[in-house]
Amino acid sequence: MKRTLIALGVIAATAAPLAAQANPTVYGRLNLSVQNTDVDTAASDVWDVRSNASRFGVRGDSKLTETLSAVYGIEWEVQGSGNNDSNGTELSARNRSVGIKSSEWGTLRLGKLDTNVKLAEGRVDQFNDLAGDIDSVLGAQAGRARADNVIDYVSPKLADLVTLNLQLIQNEGAVDGSPVAADRGDGLADGISASAVFTAGELTAILAVNKDVVSRLGGGASDNLATDAVRLSASYNIKPAGLTLGAIYQTAESDISAQDVEQDGFVLSTALKFADKWTAKAQYGQSTTDVNGTETDRSTASLGLDYALGKGARTYAFYTLNTTEAATDVDTTVYGIGLDYSF
């Protein structure tokens, strides 16, 4: 017994500094809303408690040398309302990666990660994860919102102004678990996602490009198309006025699987902070998706009001009108109130 206690003491003494060095951080977000969804063509008028991309994860870094660190992160989406709102599972994979960070050369990671085109939305999307999310007009970021099998590089900030990002993506012979001959991967970079991020004071401007990245463009297009896309975004914070302005322009095209698809769209947003804890928000976007000569027009318009309850906590109200104009026009109205807590 005595020897066992001594052994446990040695293990604990050894593990404690290693755990401190790894510096793991547990974090998360619970974003739930009570909302009404009314689709005019379905004569539906439904109330529900909805989980809006609630999540938790672990991340951290471990110093290896004076200039090198190991970095890691694992994140899951959770269904906070318990009724599988988004994808039919209580837990689903979000970003997860491991890599090496150099103070001189940048960061190299491997794993499942947001594409650089997705990340280019920056601070523009004022209704992220809600019905007015920019996905409602731009699809899932003109590419997988989150790509599997990624080799990811992020440069150090150059001249204190620009950061360069590059991702090499392997398809591994399947798309969303179903083999698609036209999209079978056999190289190191079946898809490429890259961006340049320019920051100067309160201005952030991003140019991002996808090349042969499997996409979900929507508007009648297949979900399994290797797509070329360009996204340009900019946001500016006018601090004295408490005003934030944002804009995104995106163009995408694909001609795989006997579908000739072209999409162009934009999003404009603004947020005004007032009376210390209140923020009023507005956002509008629209796009046109052409699939083999048949067009689908989509638009989204949202208004919102946030109130900061304290550190990491807010309550909010929103109203969104999403419109699809195709063979049949569909208006979807969503409004509600919610609580959002990040820890």
C-alpha positions in Angstrom: 0.0 0.0 0.0 2.8 2.3 0.9 4.6 1.7 -2.4 1.4 2.3 -4.3 0.9 5.7 -2.5 4.5 6.6 -3.3 4.0 5.7 -7.0 0.8 7.7 -7.2 2.6 10.7 -5.6 5.4 10.4 -8.2 2.9 10.3 -11.1 0.9 13.3 -9.7 4.1 15.3 -9.2 5.2 14.6 -12.8 1.8 15.2 -14.4 1.1 18.5 -12.6 3.8 20.5 -14.4 2.9 18.8 -17.7 -0.7 19.8 -17.4 0.3 23.4 -16.5 2.6 23.5 -19.5 -0.2 22.3 -21.8 -2.4 25.1 -20.6 -5.8 23.7 -21.7 -8.7 26.1 -21.8 -12.3 24.8 -21.7 -14.7 27.2 -23.3 -18.2 27.2 -24.8 -21.3 29.0 -25.9 -25.0 28.4 -25.3 -27.2 30.4 -27.7 -30.9 29.5 -27.4 -33.9 31.4 -28.7 -37.7 31.2 -28.5 -38.8 31.9 -32.1 -41.7 31.8 -34.5 -41.2 30.5 -38.1 -43.8 31.2 -40.8 -43.4 29.8 -44.3 -46.1 31.3 -46.5 -46.3 28.4 -49.0 -46.7 25.8 -46.3 -49.3 27.6 -44.3 -47.1 26.9 -41.3 -46.8 29.0 -38.1 -44.5 27.2 -35.7 -43.1 28.2 -32.3 -40.0 26.4 -30.9 -37.0 26.7 -28.6 -34.0 26.6 -30.9 -30.3 26.0 -30.3 -28.2 28.3 -32.5 -24.9 26.6 -33.0 -24.3 26.1 -29.2 -20.9 24.6 -28.6 -18.1 23.6 -26.3 -14.4 22.8 -26.7 -10.9 22.6 -25.4 -7.9 24.5 -26.8 -4.5 25.5 -25.7 -0.8 25.7 -26.4 2.4 24.2 -25.0 5.7 25.8 -25.2 8.4 23.6 -26.8 11.3 26.0 -27.2 11.8 29.8 -27.0 10.3 30.2 -30.5 8.1 27.1 -30.9 4.8 26.0 -29.3 2.4 23.1 -29.9 -1.2 24.3 -30.5 -4.3 22.2 -30.3 -8.1 22.5 -30.3 -11.2 20.3 -30.3 -14.7 21.7 -30.6 -18.2 20.2 -30.8 -21.6 21.6 -31.5 -24.3 20.7 -28.9 -28.1 20.8 -29.2 -28.8 23.1 -26.3 -32.6 22.7 -26.7 -32.4 18.9 -26.8 -34.4 18.4 -30.0 -31.6 18.1 -32.6 -32.4 21.4 -34.4 -29.6 21.5 -36.9 -28.3 18.1 -38.0 -30.0 15.3 -36.1 -27.3 14.6 -33.6 -26.7 15.7 -30.0 -23.0 16.2 -30.7 -21.4 17.1 -34.0 -17.8 17.9 -35.0 -16.7 21.4 -35.5 -13.1 22.6 -35.8 -10.4 20.3 -34.4 -6.7 20.5 -35.1 -3.1 20.1 -33.9 -0.1 22.1 -35.0 3.1 23.9 -34.4 3.3 27.7 -34.0 6.6 29.6 -34.6 7.0 33.2 -33.6 9.1 33.7 -36.7 7.5 31.5 -39.4 3.8 31.3 -38.5 1.5 28.4 -37.6 1.1 25.0 -39.4 -2.0 22.9 -38.4 -3.6 19.6 -39.5 -7.3 18.8 -39.0 -10.9 19.8 -39.7 -11.1 23.6 -40.0 -13.2 26.5 -41.3 -12.2 27.4 -44.8 -10.5 30.7 -45.4 -13.5 31.8 -47.5 -15.8 31.2 -44.5 -13.5 33.0 -42.2 -13.5 36.0 -44.6 -17.0 36.9 -43.3 -15.0 38.5 -40.4 -17.3 40.8 -38.3 -19.7 41.5 -41.1 -22.4 38.9 -40.2 -24.5 40.5 -37.5 -27.0 37.6 -37.4 -24.6 34.7 -37.4 -26.2 31.3 -36.5 -29.7 32.8 -36.7 -32.2 32.7 -39.6 -30.6 35.9 -41.0 -27.2 34.3 -41.2 -25.4 35.1 -44.5 -25.7 31.4 -45.4 -29.3 32.1 -46.3 -28.1 33.9 -49.5 -24.5 32.9 -50.0 -24.8 29.2 -49.3 -22.3 27.7 -46.9 -19.6 30.1 -47.6 -19.3 29.1 -51.3 -17.6 26.0 -50.0 -17.8 23.6 -47.0 -18.2 25.9 -44.0 -15.8 23.5 -42.4 -13.4 21.3 -44.5 -12.1 17.9 -43.6 -8.5 16.8 -44.2 -6.9 20.3 -44.1 -3.2 21.3 -44.1 -3.5 24.9 -42.8 -0.8 27.6 -42.7 -1.1 31.1 -41.2 1.7 33.5 -41.6 3.0 36.0 -39.0 1.6 39.5 -39.5 3.7 41.1 -42.2 4.6 44.8 -41.8 2.1 44.8 -39.0 -0.6 45.0 -41.7 -1.2 41.7 -43.6 -1.7 38.1 -42.6 -1.6 35.4 -45.3 -3.5 32.1 -45.0 -3.3 28.9 -47.1 -5.2 25.6 -46.9 -4.6 22.4 -48.9 -7.6 20.2 -48.7 -7.8 16.4 -49.7 -11.1 14.9 -50.8 -10.0 11.3 -50.0 -12.4 9.9 -52.7 -15.6 10.9 -51.1 -17.9 13.9 -50.6 -20.0 14.0 -47.4 -19.5 10.3 -47.1 -20.8 9.4 -50.6 -18.3 8.7 -53.3 -18.7 11.0 -56.3 -16.5 10.1 -59.3 -16.0 13.7 -60.5 -14.8 14.7 -57.0 -12.5 11.8 -56.1 -9.3 13.0 -54.6 -5.8 11.7 -55.4 -3.5 14.6 -54.6 -2.2 16.7 -51.8 -4.4 19.6 -52.8 -7.6 18.6 -54.4 -9.0 21.9 -53.1 -7.2 25.1 -52.1 -8.5 27.9 -49.9 -6.4 31.1 -49.4 -6.8 34.6 -48.1 -5.0 37.8 -47.3 -6.2 39.7 -44.2 -5.5 43.4 -44.1 -5.9 45.2 -40.7 -5.2 48.9 -40.0 -6.7 50.4 -36.9 -10.5 49.7 -37.0 -10.5 48.7 -40.6 -10.4 45.0 -41.6 -10.4 44.0 -45.3 -10.2 40.4 -46.5 -9.7 38.8 -49.9 -10.3 35.1 -50.0 -10.3 32.5 -52.8 -11.4 28.9 -53.1 -10.2 26.6 -55.9 -12.0 23.3 -56.4 -13.4 23.3 -52.8 -16.5 21.1 -52.4 -19.4 23.4 -51.9 -23.0 23.8 -50.9 -24.2 26.7 -53.1 -27.9 26.1 -52.7 -30.4 27.7 -55.1 -31.2 24.3 -56.7 -27.5 23.3 -57.1 -26.1 20.0 -55.9 -24.3 20.0 -52.6 -21.4 18.0 -54.0 -19.7 20.5 -56.4 -16.1 21.4 -56.6 -16.3 25.2 -56.7 -14.1 28.2 -57.5 -15.1 31.2 -55.4 -13.9 34.7 -54.5 -15.0 36.6 -51.4 -14.2 40.2 -50.6 -15.2 41.6 -47.2 -14.6 44.7 -45.2 -15.7 46.0 -41.8 -15.0 49.3 -40.2 -15.7 50.4 -36.6 -16.3 54.1 -36.0 -15.7 54.0 -32.3 -16.7 57.6 -31.4 -20.2 56.9 -32.9 -20.4 53.3 -31.7 -21.1 52.4 -35.3 -19.8 49.3 -37.2 -20.3 49.0 -41.0 -19.7 45.8 -43.0 -19.9 44.5 -46.5 -19.3 41.2 -48.4 -19.2 40.5 -52.1 -19.0 36.9 -53.4 -18.9 35.2 -56.7 -18.7 31.4 -57.3 -18.9 29.0 -60.1 -18.8 25.2 -60.8 -19.2 22.9 -63.8 -18.8 19.5 -62.3 -21.4 16.6 -62.3 -23.2 17.9 -65.4 -24.2 21.1 -63.6 -23.1 24.6 -64.8 -23.5 26.7 -61.7 -22.8 30.4 -61.2 -23.6 32.5 -58.2 -23.2 36.2 -57.3 -24.2 37.8 -54.1 -23.6 40.5 -51.5 -24.4 41.3 -47.9 -24.5 44.7 -46.2 -24.6 45.2 -42.4 -24.5 47.8 -39.6 -24.5 47.8 -35.8 -25.0 50.8 -33.6 -24.1 50.6 -29.9 -25.9 53.1 -27.7 -26.8 53.8 -24.0 -23.8 51.7 -23.0 -25.4 48.2 -23.1 -27.7 48.4 -26.2 -26.9 47.5 -29.8 -29.2 47.9 -32.7 -28.5 45.9 -35.8 -29.6 45.7 -39.4 -28.5 43.4 -42.3 -29.5 42.9 -45.9 -28.2 40.5 -48.6 -29.2 39.0 -51.9 -27.8 36.5 -54.5 -28.6 35.0 -57.8 -27.8 31.4 -58.5 -27.9 30.1 -62.1 -28.0 26.3 -62.5 -27.9 25.2 -66.2 -29.7 28.4 -67.2 -32.4 28.4 -64.5 -32.1 31.2 -62.0 -33.0 31.4 -58.3 -32.9 34.7 -56.5 -32.7 34.9 -52.8 -32.7 37.8 -50.3 -32.5 38.2 -46.6 -33.4 41.3 -44.4 -33.0 41.4 -40.7 -33.4 43.8 -37.8 -32.2 43.1 -34.2 -31.7 44.6 -30.8 -29.1 43.2 -28.3 -28.8 44.0 -24.6 -25.5 43.2 -22.7 -26.3 41.5 -19.4 -22.7 41.2 -18.3 -19.4 39.6 -19.3 -20.1 37.1 -22.0 -23.9 37.3 -21.6 -26.5 39.0 -23.8 -30.2 38.9 -24.5 -31.5 39.7 -28.0 -34.6 40.1 -30.2 -34.7 39.7 -34.0 -36.9 39.8 -37.0 -35.9 38.2 -40.4 -37.6 37.9 -43.8 -36.0 35.4 -46.2 -37.3 35.3 -49.7 -36.6 32.8 -52.5 -37.8 33.6 -56.0 -37.8 30.6 -58.4 -40.5 28.5 -60.0 -42.4 29.1 -56.8 -41.8 32.2 -54.6 -41.4 31.5 -50.9 -41.3 34.0 -48.0 -40.1 32.8 -44.6 -40.6 35.0 -41.7 -38.7 34.4 -38.4 -38.9 36.4 -35.2 -38.0 35.8 -31.6 -36.0 36.5 -28.5 -32.9 34.7 -27.2 -30.2 34.3 -24.6 -26.5 34.0 -25.5 -23.8 33.1 -22.9 -20.2 32.5 -23.7 -17.8 31.1 -21.2 
